[in-house]
Amino acid sequence: NQGSDNISMYTINSSTGALNSIGTVAAGTATHSVTVDPTGRFAYATNSGAGNVSMYTINASTGLLTSNGSIGAGSTPYEITVDPSGRFAYVANNGGNNVSMYTINTSTGALTANGTIATGSGPLSMTVAPNGRFAYVANFTNSTVSMYSIDSATGTLTANGTIATGTNPWSVTVDRTSRFAYVANINSHNVSMYTIDASTGALTANGTI
């Protein structure tokens, strides 16, 4: 919750999907994004005003979050994503025009910084393909997607160039087969569609809708 600097927590009714509030937990200043790791044991939130990431453990019975401290990110961190293996995390830093890379302690969930890599201008959104081999960043200001390959041992990103989107891309996602990617463009009011090269992760434009 960006205005209240906290995270709202809920239980989910397994029959109806209805949410039931179980309170909030403090985060940093101007909390912008939250994600849960694939094991369901850890959660992370980007604090765009504080320039850091809040780390939490998740109670498997109640779903309640317990703070595990914070770690620095770049300028104005917007979105955090965790790779499918649960070993690496990435933060798109909107003000820094880069991505912060982290390794995850699989016992505690603690993040360890692993450097940064440049993006386009104004990165807002980031995703990792379900196969864990490629990552993509939507760059709002210069209307591109930055493409990366992922080192499976270290989680380090290697830049694979950029490709044009519609005007001011806001969000990027990859389908579960890792064959297609989609970008929502807020100011051209459309979605850019791409195919993904299975060997390199490079995107090929496939029109808009």
Phi and psi in degrees as GROMACS dihedral restraints (atoms count N, CA, C in turn):
[ dihedral_restraints ]
;  ai    aj    ak    al  type     phi  dphi    fc
    3     4     5     6     1   -63.6    20    10
    4     5     6     7     1   -37.1    20    10
    6     7     8     9     1   -77.8    20    10
    7     8     9    10     1   -25.1    20    10
    9    10    11    12     1  -110.8    20    10
   10    11    12    13     1     1.6    20    10
   12    13    14    15     1    56.3    20    10
   13    14    15    16     1    43.8    20    10
   15    16    17    18     1  -149.6    20    10
   16    17    18    19     1   176.9    20    10
   18    19    20    21     1  -118.8    20    10
   19    20    21    22     1   128.5    20    10
   21    22    23    24     1   -84.6    20    10
   22    23    24    25     1   138.9    20    10
   24    25    26    27     1  -117.8    20    10
   25    26    27    28     1   145.7    20    10
   27    28    29    30     1  -143.6    20    10
   28    29    30    31     1   150.5    20    10
   30    31    32    33     1   -96.5    20    10
   31    32    33    34     1   153.4    20    10
   33    34    35    36     1  -113.6    20    10
   34    35    36    37     1   125.8    20    10
   36    37    38    39     1   -69.3    20    10
   37    38    39    40     1   117.4    20    10
   39    40    41    42     1   -68.1    20    10
   40    41    42    43     1   -17.2    20    10
   42    43    44    45     1   -89.2    20    10
   43    44    45    46     1   -42.3    20    10
   45    46    47    48     1  -108.6    20    10
   46    47    48    49     1   -17.9    20    10
   48    49    50    51     1    81.6    20    10
   49    50    51    52     1    -0.5    20    10
   51    52    53    54     1   -65.9    20    10
   52    53    54    55     1   143.9    20    10
   54    55    56    57     1   -94.6    20    10
   55    56    57    58     1   144.6    20    10
   57    58    59    60     1  -128.3    20    10
   58    59    60    61     1   120.1    20    10
   60    61    62    63     1   -64.5    20    10
   61    62    63    64     1   135.3    20    10
   63    64    65    66     1  -123.5    20    10
   64    65    66    67     1    24.2    20    10
   66    67    68    69     1   104.7    20    10
   67    68    69    70     1  -166.9    20    10
   69    70    71    72     1  -130.8    20    10
   70    71    72    73     1   163.9    20    10
   72    73    74    75     1  -134.4    20    10
   73    74    75    76     1   142.7    20    10
   75    76    77    78     1   -67.0    20    10
   76    77    78    79     1   144.5    20    10
   78    79    80    81     1  -126.7    20    10
   79    80    81    82     1  -155.9    20    10
   81    82    83    84     1   -93.8    20    10
   82    83    84    85     1  -163.1    20    10
   84    85    86    87     1   -79.8    20    10
   85    86    87    88     1   130.6    20    10
   87    88    89    90     1    57.7    20    10
   88    89    90    91     1    61.4    20    10
   90    91    92    93     1   -65.1    20    10
   91    92    93    94     1   127.6    20    10
   93    94    95    96     1  -114.2    20    10
   94    95    96    97     1   -34.9    20    10
   96    97    98    99     1  -147.5    20    10
   97    98    99   100     1   147.6    20    10
   99   100   101   102     1  -138.6    20    10
  100   101   102   103     1   143.2    20    10
  102   103   104   105     1  -142.5    20    10
  103   104   105   106     1   157.9    20    10
  105   106   107   108     1  -115.6    20    10
  106   107   108   109     1   139.6    20    10
  108   109   110   111     1   -71.2    20    10
  109   110   111   112     1   162.3    20    10
  111   112   113   114     1   -62.3    20    10
  112   113   114   115     1   -22.7    20    10
  114   115   116   117     1   -81.1    20    10
  115   116   117   118     1   -13.8    20    10
  117   118   119   120     1    76.8    20    10
  118   119   120   121     1    14.6    20    10
  120   121   122   123     1  -100.7    20    10
  121   122   123   124     1   -20.0    20    10
  123   124   125   126     1  -134.3    20    10
  124   125   126   127     1   151.0    20    10
  126   127   128   129     1  -133.2    20    10
  127   128   129   130     1   153.6    20    10
  129   130   131   132     1  -140.1    20    10
  130   131   132   133     1   142.2    20    10
  132   133   134   135     1  -132.8    20    10
  133   134   135   136     1   135.6    20    10
  135   136   137   138     1   -89.4    20    10
  136   137   138   139     1   136.4    20    10
  138   139   140   141     1  -114.2    20    10
  139   140   141   142     1    98.4    20    10
  141   142   143   144     1   -67.1    20    10
  142   143   144   145     1   -28.7    20    10
  144   145   146   147     1   -80.2    20    10
  145   146   147   148     1   -29.1    20    10
  147   148   149   150     1   -94.5    20    10
  148   149   150   151     1   -15.0    20    10
  150   151   152   153     1    69.2    20    10
  151   152   153   154     1    36.2    20    10
  153   154   155   156     1  -147.1    20    10
  154   155   156   157     1   179.5    20    10
  156   157   158   159     1  -122.6    20    10
  157   158   159   160     1   127.6    20    10
  159   160   161   162     1   -87.0    20    10
  160   161   162   163     1   137.8    20    10
  162   163   164   165     1  -115.1    20    10
  163   164   165   166     1   143.0    20    10
  165   166   167   168     1  -141.3    20    10
  166   167   168   169     1   151.5    20    10
  168   169   170   171     1  -101.3    20    10
  169   170   171   172     1   151.3    20    10
  171   172   173   174     1  -111.0    20    10
  172   173   174   175     1   126.6    20    10
  174   175   176   177     1   -71.1    20    10
  175   176   177   178     1   118.3    20    10
  177   178   179   180     1   -65.6    20    10
  178   179   180   181     1   -23.7    20    10
  180   181   182   183     1   -88.6    20    10
  181   182   183   184     1   -41.0    20    10
  183   184   185   186     1  -105.8    20    10
  184   185   186   187     1   -21.4    20    10
  186   187   188   189     1    82.5    20    10
  187   188   189   190     1    -1.7    20    10
  189   190   191   192     1   -68.9    20    10
  190   191   192   193     1   143.9    20    10
  192   193   194   195     1   -94.1    20    10
  193   194   195   196     1   141.0    20    10
  195   196   197   198     1  -120.8    20    10
  196   197   198   199     1   129.0    20    10
  198   199   200   201     1   -63.1    20    10
  199   200   201   202     1   139.1    20    10
  201   202   203   204     1  -123.2    20    10
  202   203   204   205     1    27.8    20    10
  204   205   206   207     1    87.3    20    10
  205   206   207   208     1  -166.2    20    10
  207   208   209   210     1  -140.8    20    10
  208   209   210   211     1   165.1    20    10
  210   211   212   213     1  -141.1    20    10
  211   212   213   214     1   145.7    20    10
  213   214   215   216     1   -66.0    20    10
  214   215   216   217     1   149.2    20    10
  216   217   218   219     1  -125.6    20    10
  217   218   219   220     1  -162.2    20    10
  219   220   221   222     1   -87.0    20    10
  220   221   222   223     1  -163.5    20    10
  222   223   224   225     1   -76.4    20    10
  223   224   225   226     1   125.2    20    10
  225   226   227   228     1    54.6    20    10
  226   227   228   229     1    64.7    20    10
  228   229   230   231     1   -67.1    20    10
  229   230   231   232     1   128.9    20    10
  231   232   233   234     1  -105.6    20    10
  232   233   234   235     1   -53.2    20    10
  234   235   236   237     1  -131.0    20    10
  235   236   237   238     1   141.7    20    10
  237   238   239   240     1  -118.5    20    10
  238   239   240   241     1   140.1    20    10
  240   241   242   243     1  -135.6    20    10
  241   242   243   244     1   152.3    20    10
  243   244   245   246     1  -117.7    20    10
  244   245   246   247     1   139.0    20    10
  246   247   248   249     1   -71.5    20    10
  247   248   249   250     1   161.8    20    10
  249   250   251   252     1   -62.0    20    10
  250   251   252   253     1   -22.5    20    10
  252   253   254   255     1   -80.5    20    10
  253   254   255   256     1   -13.2    20    10
  255   256   257   258     1    74.4    20    10
  256   257   258   259     1    16.9    20    10
  258   259   260   261     1  -103.4    20    10
  259   260   261   262     1   -18.1    20    10
  261   262   263   264     1  -134.9    20    10
  262   263   264   265     1   147.8    20    10
  264   265   266   267     1  -131.9    20    10
  265   266   267   268     1   152.7    20    10
  267   268   269   270     1  -138.9    20    10
  268   269   270   271     1   141.5    20    10
  270   271   272   273     1  -126.6    20    10
  271   272   273   274     1   125.9    20    10
  273   274   275   276     1   -84.2    20    10
  274   275   276   277     1   117.7    20    10
  276   277   278   279     1   -99.7    20    10
  277   278   279   280     1   102.9    20    10
  279   280   281   282     1   -61.5    20    10
  280   281   282   283     1   -40.4    20    10
  282   283   284   285     1   -81.8    20    10
  283   284   285   286     1   -18.9    20    10
  285   286   287   288     1  -100.9    20    10
  286   287   288   289     1    -7.4    20    10
  288   289   290   291     1    53.2    20    10
  289   290   291   292     1    45.6    20    10
  291   292   293   294     1  -155.3    20    10
  292   293   294   295     1   174.8    20    10
  294   295   296   297     1  -118.5    20    10
  295   296   297   298     1   129.2    20    10
  297   298   299   300     1   -86.7    20    10
  298   299   300   301     1   134.2    20    10
  300   301   302   303     1  -110.8    20    10
  301   302   303   304     1   142.0    20    10
  303   304   305   306     1  -138.8    20    10
  304   305   306   307     1   150.4    20    10
  306   307   308   309     1   -99.7    20    10
  307   308   309   310     1   150.6    20    10
  309   310   311   312     1  -111.3    20    10
  310   311   312   313     1   127.3    20    10
  312   313   314   315     1   -70.9    20    10
  313   314   315   316     1   113.2    20    10
  315   316   317   318     1   -72.0    20    10
  316   317   318   319     1   -10.1    20    10
  318   319   320   321     1   -90.4    20    10
  319   320   321   322     1   -40.4    20    10
  321   322   323   324     1  -109.8    20    10
  322   323   324   325     1   -19.2    20    10
  324   325   326   327     1    84.5    20    10
  325   326   327   328     1    -2.5    20    10
  327   328   329   330     1   -66.4    20    10
  328   329   330   331     1   141.8    20    10
  330   331   332   333     1   -93.7    20    10
  331   332   333   334     1   143.6    20    10
  333   334   335   336     1  -122.6    20    10
  334   335   336   337     1   126.7    20    10
  336   337   338   339     1   -63.3    20    10
  337   338   339   340     1   140.1    20    10
  339   340   341   342     1  -130.7    20    10
  340   341   342   343     1    31.4    20    10
  342   343   344   345     1    90.4    20    10
  343   344   345   346     1  -174.6    20    10
  345   346   347   348     1  -132.4    20    10
  346   347   348   349     1   164.0    20    10
  348   349   350   351     1  -142.3    20    10
  349   350   351   352     1   144.2    20    10
  351   352   353   354     1   -70.2    20    10
  352   353   354   355     1   149.9    20    10
  354   355   356   357     1  -120.6    20    10
  355   356   357   358     1  -166.6    20    10
  357   358   359   360     1   -78.7    20    10
  358   359   360   361     1  -163.2    20    10
  360   361   362   363     1   -89.6    20    10
  361   362   363   364     1   125.9    20    10
  363   364   365   366     1    72.2    20    10
  364   365   366   367     1    50.5    20    10
  366   367   368   369     1   -63.3    20    10
  367   368   369   370     1   130.9    20    10
  369   370   371   372     1  -113.3    20    10
  370   371   372   373     1   -33.7    20    10
  372   373   374   375     1  -138.1    20    10
  373   374   375   376     1   148.0    20    10
  375   376   377   378     1  -144.6    20    10
  376   377   378   379     1   145.1    20    10
  378   379   380   381     1  -143.8    20    10
  379   380   381   382     1   154.0    20    10
  381   382   383   384     1  -111.8    20    10
  382   383   384   385     1   134.5    20    10
  384   385   386   387     1   -62.1    20    10
  385   386   387   388     1   147.0    20    10
  387   388   389   390     1   -56.9    20    10
  388   389   390   391     1   -24.9    20    10
  390   391   392   393     1   -78.1    20    10
  391   392   393   394     1    -5.6    20    10
  393   394   395   396     1    74.1    20    10
  394   395   396   397     1     8.8    20    10
  396   397   398   399     1   -99.1    20    10
  397   398   399   400     1   -22.1    20    10
  399   400   401   402     1  -136.4    20    10
  400   401   402   403     1   153.3    20    10
  402   403   404   405     1  -134.9    20    10
  403   404   405   406     1   154.6    20    10
  405   406   407   408     1  -140.2    20    10
  406   407   408   409     1   141.9    20    10
  408   409   410   411     1  -126.8    20    10
  409   410   411   412     1   129.0    20    10
  411   412   413   414     1   -88.4    20    10
  412   413   414   415     1   120.8    20    10
  414   415   416   417     1  -102.9    20    10
  415   416   417   418     1   106.3    20    10
  417   418   419   420     1   -61.6    20    10
  418   419   420   421     1   -47.4    20    10
  420   421   422   423     1   -71.7    20    10
  421   422   423   424     1   -42.4    20    10
  423   424   425   426     1  -105.3    20    10
  424   425   426   427     1    13.7    20    10
  426   427   428   429     1    53.2    20    10
  427   428   429   430     1    57.9    20    10
  429   430   431   432     1  -139.5    20    10
  430   431   432   433     1   167.4    20    10
  432   433   434   435     1  -116.7    20    10
  433   434   435   436     1   127.7    20    10
  435   436   437   438     1   -87.7    20    10
  436   437   438   439     1   137.0    20    10
  438   439   440   441     1  -113.6    20    10
  439   440   441   442     1   141.2    20    10
  441   442   443   444     1  -140.5    20    10
  442   443   444   445     1   149.9    20    10
  444   445   446   447     1  -101.7    20    10
  445   446   447   448     1   154.6    20    10
  447   448   449   450     1  -115.8    20    10
  448   449   450   451     1   127.9    20    10
  450   451   452   453     1   -72.0    20    10
  451   452   453   454     1   118.8    20    10
  453   454   455   456     1   -68.1    20    10
  454   455   456   457     1   -20.5    20    10
  456   457   458   459     1   -88.1    20    10
  457   458   459   460     1   -38.7    20    10
  459   460   461   462     1  -111.0    20    10
  460   461   462   463     1   -18.8    20    10
  462   463   464   465     1    81.7    20    10
  463   464   465   466     1    -0.3    20    10
  465   466   467   468     1   -66.1    20    10
  466   467   468   469     1   137.7    20    10
  468   469   470   471     1   -89.6    20    10
  469   470   471   472     1   142.7    20    10
  471   472   473   474     1  -121.3    20    10
  472   473   474   475     1   127.5    20    10
  474   475   476   477     1   -67.3    20    10
  475   476   477   478     1   137.5    20    10
  477   478   479   480     1  -122.0    20    10
  478   479   480   481     1    27.4    20    10
  480   481   482   483     1    90.0    20    10
  481   482   483   484     1  -172.2    20    10
  483   484   485   486     1  -132.3    20    10
  484   485   486   487     1   164.5    20    10
  486   487   488   489     1  -141.2    20    10
  487   488   489   490     1   146.8    20    10
  489   490   491   492     1   -70.5    20    10
  490   491   492   493     1   149.9    20    10
  492   493   494   495     1  -121.4    20    10
  493   494   495   496     1  -167.1    20    10
  495   496   497   498     1   -74.7    20    10
  496   497   498   499     1  -167.1    20    10
  498   499   500   501     1   -80.3    20    10
  499   500   501   502     1   122.5    20    10
  501   502   503   504     1    57.6    20    10
  502   503   504   505     1    71.4    20    10
  504   505   506   507     1   -64.3    20    10
  505   506   507   508     1   135.4    20    10
  507   508   509   510     1  -109.2    20    10
  508   509   510   511     1   -28.9    20    10
  510   511   512   513     1  -151.7    20    10
  511   512   513   514     1   144.2    20    10
  513   514   515   516     1  -130.1    20    10
  514   515   516   517     1   141.1    20    10
  516   517   518   519     1  -146.2    20    10
  517   518   519   520     1   159.2    20    10
  519   520   521   522     1  -124.0    20    10
  520   521   522   523     1   140.3    20    10
  522   523   524   525     1   -71.1    20    10
  523   524   525   526     1   165.8    20    10
  525   526   527   528     1   -67.2    20    10
  526   527   528   529     1   -18.4    20    10
  528   529   530   531     1   -87.5    20    10
  529   530   531   532     1    -5.9    20    10
  531   532   533   534     1    63.0    20    10
  532   533   534   535     1    26.5    20    10
  534   535   536   537     1  -103.1    20    10
  535   536   537   538     1   -20.3    20    10
  537   538   539   540     1  -137.4    20    10
  538   539   540   541     1   148.5    20    10
  540   541   542   543     1  -129.9    20    10
  541   542   543   544     1   153.3    20    10
  543   544   545   546     1  -139.1    20    10
  544   545   546   547     1   141.2    20    10
  546   547   548   549     1  -129.2    20    10
  547   548   549   550     1   127.2    20    10
  549   550   551   552     1   -89.5    20    10
  550   551   552   553     1   123.2    20    10
  552   553   554   555     1  -107.5    20    10
  553   554   555   556     1   110.8    20    10
  555   556   557   558     1   -69.5    20    10
  556   557   558   559     1   -35.0    20    10
  558   559   560   561     1  -102.5    20    10
  559   560   561   562     1    -4.9    20    10
  561   562   563   564     1  -106.0    20    10
  562   563   564   565     1    -0.3    20    10
  564   565   566   567     1    57.1    20    10
  565   566   567   568     1    44.5    20    10
  567   568   569   570     1  -151.1    20    10
  568   569   570   571     1   177.4    20    10
  570   571   572   573     1  -118.9    20    10
  571   572   573   574     1   127.2    20    10
  573   574   575   576     1   -86.3    20    10
  574   575   576   577     1   136.1    20    10
  576   577   578   579     1  -114.4    20    10
  577   578   579   580     1   142.3    20    10
  579   580   581   582     1  -140.5    20    10
  580   581   582   583     1   150.2    20    10
  582   583   584   585     1   -99.4    20    10
  583   584   585   586     1   151.6    20    10
  585   586   587   588     1  -111.1    20    10
  586   587   588   589     1   126.7    20    10
  588   589   590   591     1   -69.2    20    10
  589   590   591   592     1   122.0    20    10
  591   592   593   594     1   -65.8    20    10
  592   593   594   595     1   -23.3    20    10
  594   595   596   597     1   -89.5    20    10
  595   596   597   598     1   -41.7    20    10
  597   598   599   600     1  -108.2    20    10
  598   599   600   601     1   -20.0    20    10
  600   601   602   603     1    83.3    20    10
  601   602   603   604     1    -0.5    20    10
  603   604   605   606     1   -64.9    20    10
  604   605   606   607     1   141.9    20    10
  606   607   608   609     1   -92.1    20    10
  607   608   609   610     1   142.1    20    10
  609   610   611   612     1  -121.6    20    10
  610   611   612   613     1   125.5    20    10
  612   613   614   615     1   -62.7    20    10
  613   614   615   616     1   139.1    20    10
  615   616   617   618     1  -129.5    20    10
  616   617   618   619     1    30.4    20    10
  618   619   620   621     1    92.3    20    10
  619   620   621   622     1  -176.3    20    10
  621   622   623   624     1  -131.6    20    10
  622   623   624   625     1   163.4    20    10
